[in-house]
Amino acid sequence: MYRPMLENDVDHVAELDRQSYAFPWTAGNFHDSMRAGYRCCLYEESGSIMAYAVMMAVVDEVHLLNLTVVPALQGLGYGAAFLRRLVACSRESGFAVMWLEVRPSNLAARGLYEGFGFRQVGLRKGYYPASHGREDGLVMVLELRNAQ
Ligand SMILES: CC(C)(COP(=O)(O)OP(=O)(O)OC[C@H]1O[C@@H](n2cnc3c(N)ncnc32)[C@H](O)[C@@H]1OP(=O)(O)O)[C@@H](O)C(=O)NCCC(=O)NCCS
């Protein structure tokens, strides 16, 4: 089931983020997001967290800040199902567009977003930390009115 992320989920979610990224969010990043009123939600089955997401809403736009499927379950359709739900809920709530940044090297995420119709509209030079220096961020946008 999908449900909001709660403060007492954060330590576990931060551990999952450490397992999922070379440069993960800290527990503090998740706590700050919740306290700032960002939309933090997760998908769980039988009490186990399978995936989670964080979105920031600004006026009529949402910014997808984090979308993660736990490593053992990647490639099985959970990411697409979660994103489909985020897109549908955002559209039904009246948001016009969804923004995100993604690493050029993250081919799985790019494939997911492009499959949903996100298009690249910008490039943030040196946006992400990387093992050797910095990596750019592709800025992508989806117009929700036209989304599937
Ligand atoms: C990126 C992520 C959210 C995708 O979720 P997922 O459950 O693994 O992906 P799905 O099984 O739902 O696949 C959806 C689409 O993503 C793309 N994709 C998924 N895994 C892929 C891979 N290993 N290589 C290339 N494309 C891939 C495909 O386009 C796929 O569509 P298809 O099945 O029709 O080919 C997930 O892999 C993840 O959490 N990765 C680590 C964290 C991360 O990078 N998050 C995104 C940060 S911007």
PDBQT file of the ligand as one rigid body, heavy atoms in Angstrom, charges set to zero:
ROOT
HETATM    1  C1  LIG A 201      15.340   4.449 -11.359  1.00  0.00    +0.000 C 
HETATM    2  C2  LIG A 201      14.329   3.568 -10.618  1.00  0.00    +0.000 C 
HETATM    3  C3  LIG A 201      13.421   4.433  -9.735  1.00  0.00    +0.000 C 
HETATM    4  C4  LIG A 201      13.472   2.834 -11.672  1.00  0.00    +0.000 C 
HETATM    5  O1  LIG A 201      12.556   1.999 -10.986  1.00  0.00    +0.000 OA
HETATM    6  P1  LIG A 201      12.516   0.424 -11.349  1.00  0.00    +0.000 P 
HETATM    7  O2  LIG A 201      11.471  -0.199 -10.532  1.00  0.00    +0.000 OA
HETATM    8  O3  LIG A 201      13.893  -0.142 -11.239  1.00  0.00    +0.000 OA
HETATM    9  O4  LIG A 201      12.118   0.461 -12.897  1.00  0.00    +0.000 OA
HETATM   10  P2  LIG A 201      10.926  -0.335 -13.617  1.00  0.00    +0.000 P 
HETATM   11  O5  LIG A 201      11.155  -1.815 -13.462  1.00  0.00    +0.000 OA
HETATM   12  O6  LIG A 201       9.630   0.208 -13.158  1.00  0.00    +0.000 OA
HETATM   13  O7  LIG A 201      11.204   0.030 -15.139  1.00  0.00    +0.000 OA
HETATM   14  C5  LIG A 201      10.616   1.197 -15.723  1.00  0.00    +0.000 C 
HETATM   15  C6  LIG A 201      11.473   1.668 -16.867  1.00  0.00    +0.000 C 
HETATM   16  O8  LIG A 201      12.721   2.141 -16.381  1.00  0.00    +0.000 OA
HETATM   17  C7  LIG A 201      13.758   1.821 -17.322  1.00  0.00    +0.000 C 
HETATM   18  N1  LIG A 201      14.712   0.919 -16.700  1.00  0.00    +0.000 N 
HETATM   19  C8  LIG A 201      14.559   0.253 -15.525  1.00  0.00    +0.000 A 
HETATM   20  N2  LIG A 201      15.684  -0.431 -15.245  1.00  0.00    +0.000 NA
HETATM   21  C9  LIG A 201      16.533  -0.210 -16.281  1.00  0.00    +0.000 A 
HETATM   22  C10 LIG A 201      17.858  -0.619 -16.560  1.00  0.00    +0.000 A 
HETATM   23  N3  LIG A 201      18.550  -1.430 -15.737  1.00  0.00    +0.000 N 
HETATM   24  N4  LIG A 201      18.463  -0.149 -17.674  1.00  0.00    +0.000 NA
HETATM   25  C11 LIG A 201      17.807   0.676 -18.517  1.00  0.00    +0.000 A 
HETATM   26  N5  LIG A 201      16.531   1.096 -18.293  1.00  0.00    +0.000 NA
HETATM   27  C12 LIG A 201      15.911   0.650 -17.202  1.00  0.00    +0.000 A 
HETATM   28  C13 LIG A 201      13.079   1.170 -18.497  1.00  0.00    +0.000 C 
HETATM   29  O9  LIG A 201      12.757   2.197 -19.414  1.00  0.00    +0.000 OA
HETATM   30  C14 LIG A 201      11.838   0.593 -17.867  1.00  0.00    +0.000 C 
HETATM   31  O10 LIG A 201      10.795   0.454 -18.761  1.00  0.00    +0.000 OA
HETATM   32  P3  LIG A 201      10.613  -0.969 -19.548  1.00  0.00    +0.000 P 
HETATM   33  O11 LIG A 201      10.476  -1.995 -18.477  1.00  0.00    +0.000 OA
HETATM   34  O12 LIG A 201       9.353  -0.753 -20.338  1.00  0.00    +0.000 OA
HETATM   35  O13 LIG A 201      11.828  -1.154 -20.361  1.00  0.00    +0.000 OA
HETATM   36  C15 LIG A 201      15.062   2.497  -9.759  1.00  0.00    +0.000 C 
HETATM   37  O14 LIG A 201      15.867   1.698 -10.582  1.00  0.00    +0.000 OA
HETATM   38  C16 LIG A 201      15.902   3.074  -8.652  1.00  0.00    +0.000 C 
HETATM   39  O15 LIG A 201      15.413   3.331  -7.571  1.00  0.00    +0.000 OA
HETATM   40  N6  LIG A 201      17.211   3.295  -8.906  1.00  0.00    +0.000 N 
HETATM   41  C17 LIG A 201      18.132   3.789  -7.886  1.00  0.00    +0.000 C 
HETATM   42  C18 LIG A 201      17.737   5.167  -7.415  1.00  0.00    +0.000 C 
HETATM   43  C19 LIG A 201      17.609   6.151  -8.561  1.00  0.00    +0.000 C 
HETATM   44  O16 LIG A 201      18.473   6.239  -9.424  1.00  0.00    +0.000 OA
HETATM   45  N7  LIG A 201      16.512   6.920  -8.535  1.00  0.00    +0.000 N 
HETATM   46  C20 LIG A 201      16.241   7.944  -9.523  1.00  0.00    +0.000 C 
HETATM   47  C21 LIG A 201      17.014   9.172  -9.209  1.00  0.00    +0.000 C 
HETATM   48  S1  LIG A 201      16.713  10.437 -10.432  1.00  0.00    +0.000 SA
ENDROOT
TORSDOF 0
